Amino acid sequence: MIRYDGVMSIGFRTGYVGDGSALMIPSQTNMGELDEAWAAALSEAEQRARLAGRRDMAEYLALRNSNDLLRKAGVDWLVAGFTTLAGEANRAGASIQISTKDGHRFPVGTATMVGHLLTLINGVRTLYVEAGWPRTPRDGFVRGGGLANANIRHMGLRHASQELLLTRSKAGAPTWKSLSTKPFELHESDLRRHIAILLDKH
Protein backbone atom coordinates (compact mmCIF):
# COMPACT_ATOMS: atom_id res chain seq x y z
CA MET A 1 0.00 0.00 0.00
CA ILE A 2 1.17 3.57 -0.70
CA ARG A 3 0.67 5.95 2.19
CA TYR A 4 0.29 9.63 1.42
CA ASP A 5 3.56 10.36 3.21
CA GLY A 6 5.26 8.09 0.67
CA VAL A 7 6.07 5.28 3.12
CA MET A 8 5.49 1.72 1.96
CA SER A 9 4.12 -1.22 3.87
CA ILE A 10 6.27 -4.32 4.40
CA GLY A 11 6.85 -6.35 1.23
CA PHE A 12 7.51 -3.35 -0.97
CA ARG A 13 10.31 -0.85 -1.44
CA THR A 14 9.96 2.77 -2.43
CA GLY A 15 10.53 4.02 -5.96
CA TYR A 16 10.11 7.56 -7.28
CA VAL A 17 8.85 8.69 -10.66
CA GLY A 18 8.82 12.14 -12.20
CA ASP A 19 7.78 14.60 -9.54
CA GLY A 20 9.08 12.42 -6.72
CA SER A 21 5.72 10.75 -5.98
CA ALA A 22 6.34 7.42 -4.32
CA LEU A 23 5.39 4.30 -6.22
CA MET A 24 5.30 0.77 -4.94
CA ILE A 25 7.88 -1.63 -6.38
CA PRO A 26 7.33 -5.28 -5.44
CA SER A 27 9.95 -7.15 -3.49
CA GLN A 28 10.12 -10.93 -3.92
CA THR A 29 7.16 -12.43 -2.10
CA ASN A 30 3.99 -14.06 -3.45
CA MET A 31 3.70 -12.89 -7.05
CA GLY A 32 -0.08 -13.31 -7.29
CA GLU A 33 -0.68 -11.04 -4.32
CA LEU A 34 1.95 -8.59 -5.53
CA ASP A 35 0.39 -8.38 -8.98
CA GLU A 36 -2.95 -7.43 -7.41
CA ALA A 37 -1.33 -4.95 -5.03
CA TRP A 38 0.73 -3.48 -7.86
CA ALA A 39 -2.37 -2.91 -10.00
CA ALA A 40 -4.17 -1.31 -7.05
CA ALA A 41 -1.19 0.91 -6.25
CA LEU A 42 -0.88 2.10 -9.85
CA SER A 43 -4.58 2.85 -9.95
CA GLU A 44 -4.36 4.84 -6.71
CA ALA A 45 -1.27 6.72 -7.90
CA GLU A 46 -3.02 7.53 -11.19
CA GLN A 47 -6.04 8.93 -9.33
CA ARG A 48 -3.82 11.06 -7.06
CA ALA A 49 -1.89 12.37 -10.08
CA ARG A 50 -5.16 13.40 -11.76
CA LEU A 51 -6.35 15.14 -8.59
CA ALA A 52 -3.02 16.98 -8.37
CA GLY A 53 -3.39 18.15 -11.97
CA ARG A 54 -0.49 15.99 -13.20
CA ARG A 55 -2.16 14.81 -16.39
CA ASP A 56 1.11 13.59 -17.93
CA MET A 57 1.85 11.43 -14.89
CA ALA A 58 -1.74 10.18 -14.74
CA GLU A 59 -1.62 9.12 -18.40
CA TYR A 60 1.69 7.33 -17.89
CA LEU A 61 0.35 5.45 -14.87
CA ALA A 62 -2.88 4.57 -16.67
CA LEU A 63 -0.86 3.06 -19.51
CA ARG A 64 1.40 1.20 -17.08
CA ASN A 65 -1.61 -0.20 -15.21
CA SER A 66 -3.24 -1.30 -18.46
CA ASN A 67 -0.04 -2.95 -19.68
CA ASP A 68 0.48 -4.80 -16.39
CA LEU A 69 -3.06 -6.22 -16.58
CA LEU A 70 -2.37 -7.38 -20.15
CA ARG A 71 0.91 -8.95 -19.02
CA LYS A 72 -0.80 -10.82 -16.20
CA ALA A 73 -3.58 -12.05 -18.49
CA GLY A 74 -1.07 -13.27 -21.07
CA VAL A 75 1.15 -15.06 -18.57
CA ASP A 76 -1.85 -16.60 -16.77
CA TRP A 77 -3.24 -17.91 -20.09
CA LEU A 78 0.06 -19.55 -21.02
CA VAL A 79 0.68 -21.21 -17.65
CA ALA A 80 -2.96 -22.23 -17.12
CA GLY A 81 -3.16 -23.60 -20.66
CA PHE A 82 -0.21 -25.94 -20.19
CA THR A 83 -1.40 -26.94 -16.70
CA THR A 84 -4.87 -27.80 -18.02
CA LEU A 85 -3.53 -29.83 -20.93
CA ALA A 86 -1.16 -31.74 -18.64
CA GLY A 87 -4.10 -32.50 -16.37
CA GLU A 88 -6.13 -33.77 -19.33
CA ALA A 89 -3.24 -36.00 -20.36
CA ASN A 90 -3.00 -37.42 -16.85
CA ARG A 91 -6.72 -38.19 -16.79
CA ALA A 92 -6.20 -40.05 -20.06
CA GLY A 93 -3.51 -42.25 -18.52
CA ALA A 94 -0.31 -40.18 -18.59
CA SER A 95 1.74 -39.56 -15.44
CA ILE A 96 3.03 -36.01 -15.86
CA GLN A 97 4.44 -34.48 -12.68
CA ILE A 98 3.41 -30.83 -12.37
CA SER A 99 5.14 -28.17 -10.26
CA THR A 100 5.02 -24.36 -10.26
CA LYS A 101 7.18 -21.58 -8.90
CA ASP A 102 6.25 -17.92 -8.45
CA GLY A 103 8.82 -15.13 -8.40
CA HIS A 104 10.92 -17.02 -10.95
CA ARG A 105 13.66 -14.92 -12.56
CA PHE A 106 15.13 -15.70 -15.97
CA PRO A 107 17.35 -13.79 -18.40
CA VAL A 108 16.32 -12.61 -21.85
CA GLY A 109 19.32 -10.94 -23.47
CA THR A 110 20.64 -8.44 -20.93
CA ALA A 111 17.25 -8.06 -19.20
CA THR A 112 15.73 -10.10 -16.38
CA MET A 113 12.13 -11.29 -16.48
CA VAL A 114 10.26 -12.04 -13.26
CA GLY A 115 7.19 -14.25 -13.22
CA HIS A 116 6.23 -17.90 -13.18
CA LEU A 117 7.91 -21.23 -13.88
CA LEU A 118 5.86 -24.31 -14.70
CA THR A 119 7.73 -27.62 -14.80
CA LEU A 120 6.19 -30.70 -16.41
CA ILE A 121 8.04 -34.02 -16.07
CA ASN A 122 7.20 -37.21 -17.94
CA GLY A 123 9.78 -39.92 -17.34
CA VAL A 124 13.09 -38.71 -18.76
CA ARG A 125 11.46 -35.77 -20.56
CA THR A 126 11.00 -32.36 -18.95
CA LEU A 127 9.17 -29.29 -20.25
CA TYR A 128 9.78 -25.88 -18.70
CA VAL A 129 7.40 -22.97 -19.28
CA GLU A 130 8.68 -19.67 -17.91
CA ALA A 131 6.97 -16.35 -18.43
CA GLY A 132 7.29 -12.87 -16.96
CA TRP A 133 8.37 -9.27 -17.43
CA PRO A 134 10.79 -6.81 -15.79
CA ARG A 135 9.50 -5.52 -12.45
CA THR A 136 12.09 -2.85 -11.56
CA PRO A 137 14.25 -0.47 -13.63
CA ARG A 138 17.37 -2.52 -12.94
CA ASP A 139 15.67 -5.55 -14.54
CA GLY A 140 15.85 -3.83 -17.93
CA PHE A 141 13.06 -3.88 -20.48
CA VAL A 142 11.28 -6.13 -22.99
CA ARG A 143 12.80 -5.70 -26.43
CA GLY A 144 10.82 -5.53 -29.65
CA GLY A 145 8.07 -3.37 -28.21
CA GLY A 146 6.67 -6.36 -26.31
CA LEU A 147 4.93 -6.59 -22.96
CA ALA A 148 6.51 -9.80 -21.63
CA ASN A 149 8.73 -12.71 -22.60
CA ALA A 150 8.35 -16.46 -22.25
CA ASN A 151 10.30 -19.61 -23.01
CA ILE A 152 8.95 -23.08 -23.72
CA ARG A 153 11.98 -25.31 -23.18
CA HIS A 154 12.20 -29.05 -23.76
CA MET A 155 15.21 -30.38 -21.86
CA GLY A 156 17.58 -32.01 -24.33
CA LEU A 157 15.40 -31.05 -27.33
CA ARG A 158 16.52 -27.56 -28.19
CA HIS A 159 14.99 -27.70 -31.67
CA ALA A 160 11.53 -28.16 -30.10
CA SER A 161 11.87 -25.17 -27.77
CA GLN A 162 10.38 -21.74 -28.42
CA GLU A 163 11.01 -18.15 -27.37
CA LEU A 164 7.87 -16.04 -27.09
CA LEU A 165 7.04 -12.34 -27.02
CA LEU A 166 3.76 -11.01 -25.62
CA THR A 167 2.32 -8.23 -27.75
CA ARG A 168 -0.94 -6.34 -28.01
CA SER A 169 -3.21 -7.41 -30.90
CA LYS A 170 -5.04 -4.93 -33.14
CA ALA A 171 -8.09 -5.52 -30.96
CA GLY A 172 -6.05 -4.63 -27.86
CA ALA A 173 -5.85 -8.16 -26.42
CA PRO A 174 -2.59 -9.81 -25.29
CA THR A 175 -1.13 -12.18 -27.92
CA TRP A 176 1.88 -14.48 -27.66
CA LYS A 177 4.11 -14.59 -30.75
CA SER A 178 6.84 -17.09 -31.45
CA LEU A 179 10.24 -15.55 -32.14
CA SER A 180 11.29 -18.41 -34.41
CA THR A 181 12.64 -17.90 -37.92
CA LYS A 182 9.02 -17.78 -39.10
CA PRO A 183 7.14 -15.80 -36.40
CA PHE A 184 3.55 -16.84 -35.72
CA GLU A 185 0.86 -16.33 -33.11
CA LEU A 186 0.66 -19.01 -30.44
CA HIS A 187 -2.62 -20.92 -30.11
CA GLU A 188 -3.89 -23.81 -28.00
CA SER A 189 -2.96 -26.21 -30.81
CA ASP A 190 0.69 -25.17 -30.33
CA LEU A 191 0.45 -25.92 -26.61
CA ARG A 192 -0.99 -29.35 -27.43
CA ARG A 193 1.95 -29.98 -29.78
CA HIS A 194 4.41 -29.28 -26.94
CA ILE A 195 2.51 -31.65 -24.63
CA ALA A 196 2.65 -34.30 -27.35
CA ILE A 197 6.43 -33.87 -27.54
CA LEU A 198 6.64 -34.23 -23.75
CA LEU A 199 4.64 -37.47 -24.04
CA ASP A 200 6.83 -38.62 -26.97
CA LYS A 201 3.76 -38.84 -29.19
CA HIS A 202 4.68 -36.08 -31.65
Steps between C-alpha positions, in 0.01 A plus 500: 500500500617857430450738789462868423827573679670273246581219745442144384363206691715190553558297183566800280780750453465862401557625147458854368374613162497845346396746766630282782164333574562167666405188310491147628758260356445135594762313695517122457204350682183337365471617140122458476440727797763745379344521155166595657662748738706647217190557286320660795798722580531619140130575490522699824809688381325581171198640686722713727693631198173603332381674817833684522463617140790284377333382181827378346574284804141375515512394134831321551366312802177412320702349216726314743199360687337390175820335378552315829146358481569384143828343613329313782222377271751378242722321750200346680361369168830336407562334837136398553480363146795266547381400849153414368634297209737309729206424727297373204789277397524358851128423506552314173769280654820707493705562815629855458641653818397865531673766711488881500716778636407866545757779505710311245774710339647422159722691257397618155800667338632750754161538673348296782140381490313425822193279504404135504668167430295192418687169490346192339685168534416181313758229560831621358337794320454841661317807370561841655262791442628830637329832448532848647608860453742746664371629834759767589716738293812295569330197340518672161221495245322275249652543156302517178225716644360201690326477835658179633722209403462125535695185424365153429803277554522126442801367690737337253282596200612849414347486152154454657534799733351843435563859605186711528417870507172633640356778287174689474273393211317748276195441718704589810520147644826335613646263237801270526723489191773250430840654431605214273635551149138512382312698770141396568231551761480232767172309533373211711593260219865604548476425872356157418794437265746570784310263731514235228878543481521464879300176471719385207193478278592776254 
